Amino acid sequence: MLSTYTLKLTQIGNSVGAVFPKELLAQLKLEKGETFYVTESPDGLRITPNDPVFEAQMRLAREVMKERRNVLHELAK
């Protein structure tokens, strides 16, 4: 069964924040002070500790490295 968490927005200085239960932080592999990203997805919003722009760049880099393996091997000599 999927977990459901209810978060409450609270005033933090001049900002508004949410308190994340420790179980949710453990699932996200996040600790106090770390950055996380919220992106839109077809099903709603997605919370991830990984930068989606960096992930996309790395996916493209892996494709190029796979396609150009021989060239990269020669350049490494």
GIMO-V636327 format. One record per pair of residues at least 4 apart in sequence whose ideal C-beta (glycine too) atoms are under 7 Angstrom apart, sorted by the first residue. I is the first residue (numbers start at 1). GAP is how many residues later the second one is. Records with the same first field share a line. If there is no record, write none. Layout:
# GIMO-V636327
I->GAP  GAP
This chain:
# GIMO-V636327
5->16  19
7->11  12  13
8->10  11
9->7  9
10->7  9
11->5
12->4  5
20->4  5
22->4
23->4
24->4
25->5  6
28->8  19  21
29->20
30->4  6  19
34->15
36->11  12  13
37->11  13  14  15
38->7  9
39->7  13
40->5
41->4  5
48->4
50->5
51->4
52->4
53->4
54->4
55->4
56->4
57->4
58->4
59->4
60->4
61->4
62->4
63->4
64->4
65->4  7
68->4
69->4
70->4
71->4
72->4
